[in-house]
């Protein structure tokens, strides 16, 4: 339904002709790029599976808005930049939001903010447990063939409090009242595999052994021979993480804070690096390795320490690892651990690009459900990104594979890719400017719904490419 009040406004900033503005009776939208994303969602069944495990306590005869409709409203709202429930009061009659939610543009309006708030607060603990399975099911389904090895990164980020919320507590490091979301992402396809919401002052590794056991069990039920690897920063360098990985046969590379023992054991390596730098041999990066046993550990664990010297000074970093080959190639083992920095981009996308720190409900369970909504939006984007990715060859051509490029060659290739393949590794803001945020007129007839884009929109080719690739995919099996 299109509602408007008749009015007209004239602007006289042009000398020759006035500029007249008045409302029309047409269905218009500013988010037509959500349509190919909704088609892709239909192919992989993401929001359908997500909403199907939510127990609806409402009486059917008094229900106007189904959980599937409200799930899609929230997930696509997050993708389009509408992170709050309040935003949906202005989107209730948007024709594209009606379409992605399963309604036609002339159908009754979508759910309001109060209805969406009741929806989020109605989700039970049992539904949240089932959502955990949905994320793993979707992750497993994202592989066309059984993987030989999977690398996972685990990390937390801060979510500042939005008033008086359940389990919000003060964290001295961040100097704020907060929640602390923790996510496990897969380095092989950028998907969020597991998510949990820790109370504000919790240790980052709280309950990590349970998450790892669940993850390993689910994956090996499907792929018995898969090698599982875990990378984490020093916040997870505690006995519960090491013990769980060793018990579950998970290879790990986990940071550990420098202490007096590690400094003493790596002093000779650092002195050698300092001497070489002072002798004019340029910046130094050397490695030493040894068996290290903290006071509470039952046995020593293999430790690698990186010693760097450059004009800015000295720097030492240590990791604990049980990866095969680490003793032979300590530098390569450390560099593979350092690649976990790419997983921080996933956290950045979730927290900043998709507002995963906007967990502003009062109830803890409602905020955990919100985290799942933001995680589902991230995974939908990540899977579509992998579908449309078309990385160019290195420019200029290189004999090395892209993954082996380093220094200026790697930076040059990344800049070349951003120009040639902006959506392939694009953050959410790039997808909004290049695909989602496009104005369109929606025309409803008895035979079809026509969405008319502007022919002079500069990113029309991206829309055509994404739509072509999406529609070529088969539907997900029931």
C-alpha positions as CSV (number, residue, x, y, z in Angstrom):
1,X,0.0,0.0,0.0
2,X,1.3,3.5,-0.9
3,X,0.1,6.3,1.3
4,X,1.0,9.9,0.9
5,X,-0.3,13.4,1.5
6,X,-0.6,15.7,-1.6
7,X,2.0,18.4,-1.4
8,X,4.5,20.1,-3.8
9,X,7.8,21.9,-3.2
10,X,9.6,24.2,-5.6
11,X,13.3,25.0,-5.5
12,X,14.7,28.0,-7.5
13,X,18.5,27.3,-7.3
14,X,18.6,26.8,-11.2
15,X,18.4,30.0,-13.3
16,X,16.4,28.6,-16.2
17,X,13.9,26.2,-14.7
18,X,12.4,25.6,-11.3
19,X,12.9,22.2,-9.6
20,X,9.6,20.8,-8.4
21,X,9.4,17.9,-5.9
22,X,6.1,16.1,-5.1
23,X,5.2,12.6,-3.9
24,X,4.0,10.0,-6.3
25,X,1.8,6.9,-6.0
26,X,4.5,4.5,-7.2
27,X,6.3,1.8,-5.1
28,X,9.9,3.1,-4.7
29,X,12.8,1.6,-2.8
30,X,16.4,2.4,-2.0
31,X,17.5,-1.2,-1.4
32,X,16.8,-3.1,-4.6
33,X,20.1,-4.9,-4.3
34,X,18.6,-7.2,-1.6
35,X,16.7,-9.1,-4.3
36,X,19.6,-11.1,-5.7
37,X,20.7,-11.8,-2.2
38,X,17.3,-13.1,-1.3
39,X,17.4,-15.3,-4.4
40,X,20.8,-16.7,-3.2
41,X,19.3,-17.2,0.2
42,X,16.6,-19.3,-1.4
43,X,19.2,-21.5,-3.1
44,X,21.1,-22.3,0.1
45,X,18.1,-22.3,2.5
46,X,19.9,-20.1,5.1
47,X,17.0,-18.1,6.5
48,X,14.5,-20.9,6.0
49,X,16.6,-23.3,8.1
50,X,17.3,-20.5,10.6
51,X,13.6,-19.7,11.2
52,X,12.4,-23.3,11.1
53,X,14.1,-24.3,14.4
54,X,12.5,-21.3,16.3
55,X,9.7,-22.5,18.6
56,X,6.8,-20.0,18.3
57,X,4.8,-19.8,21.5
58,X,2.0,-17.7,20.0
59,X,-1.5,-19.0,19.3
60,X,-1.9,-19.3,15.5
61,X,-5.2,-17.6,15.3
62,X,-3.7,-14.4,16.7
63,X,-0.6,-14.4,14.6
64,X,-0.1,-11.8,11.8
65,X,3.6,-12.0,11.3
66,X,5.4,-15.4,11.0
67,X,8.8,-16.0,12.5
68,X,10.3,-16.6,9.0
69,X,9.0,-13.2,7.9
70,X,10.5,-11.4,10.9
71,X,13.8,-13.3,10.7
72,X,14.2,-12.2,7.1
73,X,13.2,-8.6,8.0
74,X,15.9,-8.4,10.6
75,X,18.7,-10.2,8.7
76,X,18.2,-8.2,5.5
77,X,17.8,-5.1,7.5
78,X,21.2,-5.7,9.0
79,X,22.7,-6.3,5.5
80,X,21.2,-3.1,4.2
81,X,22.4,-1.0,7.2
82,X,19.3,-0.9,9.4
83,X,20.7,-2.5,12.6
84,X,18.0,-1.5,15.0
85,X,14.5,-2.7,15.5
86,X,13.4,1.0,15.4
87,X,14.5,1.2,11.7
88,X,11.8,-1.3,10.7
89,X,9.0,1.1,11.6
90,X,10.2,3.1,8.6
91,X,10.6,-0.1,6.5
92,X,7.1,-1.6,7.1
93,X,5.8,-0.5,3.7
94,X,9.1,-0.7,1.7
95,X,8.3,-2.9,-1.4
96,X,11.6,-4.7,-1.5
97,X,11.5,-5.5,2.2
98,X,8.1,-6.9,1.8
99,X,9.3,-9.0,-1.1
100,X,12.3,-10.5,0.7
101,X,10.1,-11.2,3.7
102,X,7.6,-13.1,1.6
103,X,4.9,-10.5,0.9
104,X,3.8,-8.6,-2.2
105,X,4.2,-4.8,-2.2
106,X,0.4,-4.3,-1.9
107,X,0.1,-6.7,1.0
108,X,-0.4,-5.5,4.6
109,X,2.6,-3.9,6.2
110,X,5.5,-5.7,7.9
111,X,6.1,-6.1,11.6
112,X,6.6,-3.0,13.7
113,X,9.4,-2.4,16.3
114,X,7.3,-3.6,19.2
115,X,6.4,-6.8,17.4
116,X,10.1,-7.4,16.5
117,X,11.1,-6.8,20.1
118,X,8.6,-9.4,21.3
119,X,9.9,-11.7,18.6
120,X,13.5,-11.5,19.8
121,X,12.4,-11.9,23.5
122,X,10.3,-14.9,22.7
123,X,13.2,-17.1,21.6
124,X,13.8,-19.9,24.1
125,X,17.1,-21.5,25.2
126,X,16.1,-24.7,23.3
127,X,15.7,-22.7,20.1
128,X,19.1,-21.2,20.6
129,X,20.7,-24.6,21.0
130,X,19.0,-25.7,17.7
131,X,20.4,-22.6,16.0
132,X,23.9,-23.7,17.0
133,X,23.2,-26.9,15.0
134,X,21.9,-24.8,12.0
135,X,25.2,-22.9,11.8
136,X,27.2,-26.1,11.7
137,X,24.7,-27.7,9.2
138,X,25.1,-24.7,6.9
139,X,28.9,-24.7,7.3
140,X,29.1,-28.4,6.4
141,X,26.7,-27.9,3.4
142,X,29.0,-25.1,2.1
143,X,31.6,-27.6,0.9
144,X,31.1,-29.4,-2.4
145,X,33.7,-32.1,-1.4
146,X,35.0,-33.3,1.9
147,X,37.9,-31.1,3.1
148,X,41.1,-32.7,4.1
149,X,41.9,-29.9,6.6
150,X,40.0,-27.1,8.3
151,X,41.6,-24.1,10.1
152,X,39.5,-22.3,12.7
153,X,40.2,-19.0,14.5
154,X,38.6,-18.1,17.8
155,X,38.4,-14.6,19.1
156,X,36.3,-12.2,21.2
157,X,35.3,-8.6,20.9
158,X,33.7,-6.0,23.2
159,X,30.0,-5.0,23.0
160,X,29.5,-1.8,25.2
161,X,26.4,-1.9,27.4
162,X,23.2,-0.3,26.2
163,X,21.8,0.5,29.6
164,X,20.8,-2.0,32.3
165,X,21.1,-5.4,30.6
166,X,21.3,-8.9,32.0
167,X,24.9,-10.2,32.5
168,X,26.5,-6.9,31.5
169,X,29.5,-6.4,33.7
170,X,32.5,-4.1,34.0
171,X,35.7,-5.1,32.1
172,X,38.8,-3.4,33.4
173,X,40.8,-3.7,30.1
174,X,38.1,-2.1,28.0
175,X,37.1,0.2,30.9
176,X,33.4,-0.2,30.3
177,X,30.3,-2.2,31.1
178,X,29.9,-4.7,28.3
179,X,29.1,-8.1,26.8
180,X,31.8,-10.2,25.3
181,X,30.8,-12.1,22.1
182,X,33.0,-14.9,21.1
183,X,33.0,-16.3,17.5
184,X,34.8,-19.2,15.9
185,X,35.4,-18.6,12.2
186,X,36.7,-20.8,9.4
187,X,39.8,-19.5,7.6
188,X,38.9,-21.6,4.6
189,X,35.6,-19.9,3.7
190,X,35.2,-17.0,6.2
191,X,32.0,-18.4,7.7
192,X,31.1,-18.0,11.4
193,X,30.8,-21.6,12.6
194,X,30.0,-21.0,16.3
195,X,29.0,-18.0,18.3
196,X,28.4,-17.4,22.0
197,X,27.8,-14.4,24.3
198,X,30.0,-14.3,27.4
199,X,29.2,-12.0,30.3
200,X,31.1,-8.8,30.4
201,X,34.0,-9.7,32.6
202,X,34.4,-13.4,31.6
203,X,37.7,-14.9,30.7
204,X,37.8,-15.3,26.8
205,X,38.4,-19.0,27.1
206,X,35.4,-19.7,29.4
207,X,33.7,-22.8,28.1
208,X,36.0,-23.1,25.1
209,X,36.5,-26.8,25.8
210,X,32.8,-27.5,25.4
211,X,32.7,-25.6,22.1
212,X,35.7,-27.4,20.7
213,X,34.3,-30.8,21.7
214,X,31.0,-30.0,20.0
215,X,32.7,-28.7,16.9
216,X,35.1,-31.7,16.5
217,X,32.3,-34.2,17.1
218,X,30.0,-32.7,14.6
219,X,32.6,-32.4,11.9
220,X,34.0,-35.9,12.3
221,X,30.6,-37.4,12.2
222,X,30.5,-36.2,8.6
223,X,34.2,-36.2,7.7
224,X,36.0,-38.8,9.9
225,X,39.4,-38.1,8.4
226,X,39.4,-34.3,8.5
227,X,42.4,-32.6,10.2
228,X,41.2,-29.8,12.5
229,X,43.5,-26.9,13.3
230,X,42.9,-24.0,15.8
231,X,44.5,-20.6,16.0
232,X,44.0,-18.1,18.8
233,X,45.7,-15.2,20.5
234,X,47.2,-15.2,24.0
235,X,43.8,-14.7,25.7
236,X,43.2,-18.4,24.9
237,X,46.7,-19.5,25.9
238,X,45.5,-21.3,29.1
239,X,45.5,-25.0,30.1
240,X,41.8,-25.6,29.4
241,X,42.4,-24.7,25.7
242,X,45.6,-26.8,25.3
243,X,44.1,-29.8,27.2
244,X,40.9,-29.8,25.1
245,X,42.9,-29.6,21.8
246,X,45.2,-32.4,22.8
247,X,42.3,-34.6,24.0
248,X,40.3,-34.0,20.8
249,X,43.3,-34.4,18.4
250,X,43.1,-30.8,17.3
251,X,46.3,-29.2,16.0
252,X,46.8,-25.8,17.5
253,X,48.9,-22.6,17.3
254,X,48.1,-20.4,20.3
255,X,49.8,-17.2,21.4
256,X,51.2,-16.9,24.9
257,X,52.2,-13.8,26.8
258,X,55.9,-13.2,27.3
259,X,57.1,-13.9,30.9
260,X,60.4,-14.0,32.6
261,X,61.1,-17.7,31.6
262,X,60.3,-17.1,27.9
263,X,62.4,-13.9,27.9
264,X,65.3,-15.8,29.5
265,X,65.1,-18.7,27.0
266,X,64.9,-16.3,24.0
267,X,67.5,-13.8,25.2
268,X,70.4,-15.3,23.1
269,X,68.3,-15.2,19.9
270,X,67.3,-11.6,20.6
271,X,71.0,-10.6,21.3
272,X,72.0,-12.2,18.0
273,X,69.3,-10.3,16.2
274,X,70.3,-7.0,17.9
275,X,74.0,-7.6,17.0
276,X,73.1,-8.2,13.3
277,X,71.0,-5.1,13.1
278,X,73.7,-2.9,14.7
279,X,76.2,-4.4,12.3
280,X,74.2,-2.8,9.4
281,X,72.5,-6.0,8.2
282,X,69.1,-4.3,8.2
283,X,65.9,-5.2,10.2
284,X,66.1,-8.7,11.7
285,X,63.5,-11.4,12.2
286,X,64.8,-14.5,13.9
287,X,63.2,-17.5,15.6
288,X,64.1,-19.7,18.5
289,X,62.3,-22.8,19.8
290,X,62.3,-24.9,23.0
291,X,60.2,-27.0,25.3
292,X,58.4,-24.8,27.9
293,X,56.4,-26.0,30.9
294,X,54.4,-23.6,33.0
295,X,54.0,-24.5,36.7
296,X,50.5,-25.9,36.3
297,X,51.2,-27.9,33.1
298,X,51.5,-31.7,33.3
299,X,54.3,-31.7,30.7
300,X,56.3,-29.3,28.5
301,X,54.9,-27.9,25.2
302,X,56.7,-26.8,22.1
303,X,57.2,-23.1,22.1
304,X,58.4,-20.8,19.3
305,X,59.6,-17.2,20.0
306,X,59.9,-14.6,17.2
307,X,62.6,-11.9,17.9
308,X,62.4,-8.8,15.8
309,X,64.7,-5.8,15.7
310,X,64.1,-2.7,13.5
311,X,64.5,1.1,13.8
312,X,61.5,1.1,16.1
313,X,63.2,-1.2,18.7
314,X,62.8,-4.8,19.6
315,X,59.8,-7.1,19.7
316,X,59.3,-10.6,20.9
317,X,56.2,-12.8,20.5
318,X,55.6,-16.4,21.5
319,X,53.3,-19.2,20.5
320,X,52.6,-22.7,21.8
321,X,52.0,-25.2,19.0
322,X,51.7,-28.9,18.4
323,X,51.6,-28.6,14.6
324,X,53.7,-31.2,12.7
325,X,56.7,-29.6,11.1
326,X,56.9,-26.7,13.5
327,X,60.3,-28.0,14.8
328,X,61.7,-28.1,11.3
329,X,60.2,-24.8,10.1
330,X,59.6,-22.6,13.1
331,X,59.3,-19.4,10.9
332,X,56.7,-21.0,8.7
333,X,54.7,-22.3,11.7
334,X,54.7,-18.8,13.2
335,X,53.7,-17.1,9.9
336,X,50.8,-19.5,9.6
337,X,49.7,-18.5,13.1
338,X,50.1,-14.8,12.2
339,X,47.7,-15.3,9.3
340,X,45.0,-15.5,11.9
341,X,45.1,-11.7,11.7
342,X,42.8,-12.2,8.6
343,X,40.2,-13.6,11.0
344,X,40.1,-10.3,12.8
345,X,38.7,-8.8,9.6
346,X,35.8,-11.2,10.0
347,X,35.3,-9.8,13.5
348,X,35.6,-6.3,12.1
349,X,32.9,-7.1,9.5
350,X,30.6,-8.6,12.1
351,X,31.1,-5.9,14.7
352,X,31.4,-2.7,12.6
353,X,30.1,-3.6,9.1
354,X,27.1,-5.5,10.4
355,X,26.8,-4.0,13.9
356,X,27.3,-7.2,15.8
357,X,27.9,-5.0,18.9
358,X,24.4,-3.6,18.8
359,X,23.0,-6.2,21.3
360,X,20.7,-3.7,23.0
361,X,17.8,-5.9,24.3
362,X,17.5,-6.2,28.1
363,X,17.3,-10.0,28.3
364,X,20.5,-12.0,27.9
365,X,18.8,-14.7,25.7
366,X,17.3,-12.1,23.4
367,X,20.8,-10.6,22.9
368,X,22.3,-14.0,22.2
369,X,19.6,-14.4,19.6
370,X,20.5,-11.0,18.2
371,X,24.1,-12.2,17.9
372,X,22.9,-15.2,15.8
373,X,20.9,-12.8,13.6
374,X,24.0,-10.7,12.9
375,X,26.0,-13.9,12.4
376,X,23.5,-15.2,9.9
377,X,23.7,-11.9,8.0
378,X,27.5,-12.3,7.9
379,X,27.4,-15.9,6.7
380,X,24.9,-15.0,3.9
381,X,27.2,-12.3,2.7
382,X,30.3,-14.5,3.0
383,X,28.8,-17.3,1.0
384,X,27.6,-14.9,-1.7
385,X,31.0,-13.3,-1.8
386,X,32.7,-16.6,-2.5
387,X,30.2,-17.3,-5.3
388,X,30.9,-14.0,-7.1
389,X,34.6,-13.8,-6.4
390,X,36.7,-13.6,-9.6
391,X,40.3,-12.8,-8.4
392,X,42.5,-11.5,-11.3
393,X,45.9,-12.9,-12.0
394,X,48.8,-11.0,-10.4
395,X,49.7,-7.8,-12.2
396,X,52.5,-7.9,-13.3
397,X,52.4,-11.7,-13.8
398,X,54.4,-13.7,-11.2
399,X,55.8,-17.2,-11.2
400,X,54.6,-17.6,-7.6
401,X,51.0,-18.5,-6.7
402,X,49.0,-15.7,-5.2
403,X,49.1,-17.1,-1.7
404,X,53.0,-17.0,-1.8
405,X,53.3,-13.3,-2.8
406,X,54.8,-11.1,-0.1
407,X,55.8,-7.5,0.4
408,X,55.2,-5.0,-2.4
409,X,54.1,-7.8,-4.8
410,X,51.3,-8.9,-2.4
411,X,50.2,-5.3,-1.8
412,X,50.2,-4.6,-5.6
413,X,48.1,-7.7,-6.2
414,X,45.6,-6.7,-3.5
415,X,45.2,-3.2,-4.9
416,X,44.7,-4.7,-8.4
417,X,42.1,-7.1,-7.0
418,X,40.2,-4.3,-5.3
419,X,39.8,-2.6,-8.7
420,X,39.0,-5.6,-10.7
421,X,37.0,-7.7,-8.2
422,X,35.6,-5.3,-5.5
423,X,32.8,-7.7,-4.4
424,X,35.0,-10.8,-4.2
425,X,36.6,-9.6,-0.9
426,X,34.4,-6.6,-0.3
427,X,33.3,-5.7,3.2
428,X,29.7,-5.0,3.9
429,X,30.0,-1.3,3.2
430,X,31.3,-2.2,-0.3
431,X,28.4,-4.5,-1.0
432,X,26.0,-1.7,0.1
433,X,27.5,0.9,-2.2
434,X,28.0,-1.5,-5.2
435,X,24.9,-3.6,-5.0
436,X,22.4,-3.2,-2.1
437,X,21.8,0.6,-2.1
438,X,20.2,1.2,-5.4
439,X,16.9,3.0,-6.0
440,X,14.2,1.2,-8.0
441,X,10.5,1.5,-8.9
442,X,8.4,-1.6,-8.2
443,X,5.4,-2.1,-10.4
444,X,2.8,-4.7,-9.5
445,X,0.6,-6.3,-12.2
446,X,-1.6,-9.3,-12.3
447,X,1.1,-11.3,-14.1
448,X,4.3,-10.2,-12.5
449,X,6.2,-7.8,-10.2
450,X,8.5,-5.6,-12.2
451,X,11.5,-3.8,-10.6
452,X,12.9,-1.0,-12.7
453,X,16.5,0.1,-12.0
454,X,18.1,3.2,-13.4
455,X,20.0,2.5,-16.7
456,X,22.7,5.1,-15.7
457,X,23.5,3.6,-12.3
458,X,27.3,3.2,-12.4
459,X,27.3,-0.3,-10.8
460,X,24.6,-1.9,-12.9
461,X,27.2,-4.4,-14.2
462,X,27.8,-5.7,-10.7
463,X,24.0,-6.2,-10.2
464,X,23.7,-8.1,-13.5
465,X,26.8,-10.3,-12.7
466,X,25.6,-11.2,-9.2
467,X,22.0,-11.9,-10.4
468,X,23.3,-14.1,-13.3
469,X,25.5,-16.2,-11.0
470,X,22.8,-16.5,-8.3
471,X,20.0,-17.6,-10.7
472,X,22.3,-20.3,-12.2
473,X,22.5,-22.1,-8.9
474,X,20.1,-25.0,-8.1
475,X,17.7,-24.8,-5.2
476,X,18.7,-26.3,-1.9
477,X,17.3,-29.8,-1.2
478,X,14.4,-29.9,1.2
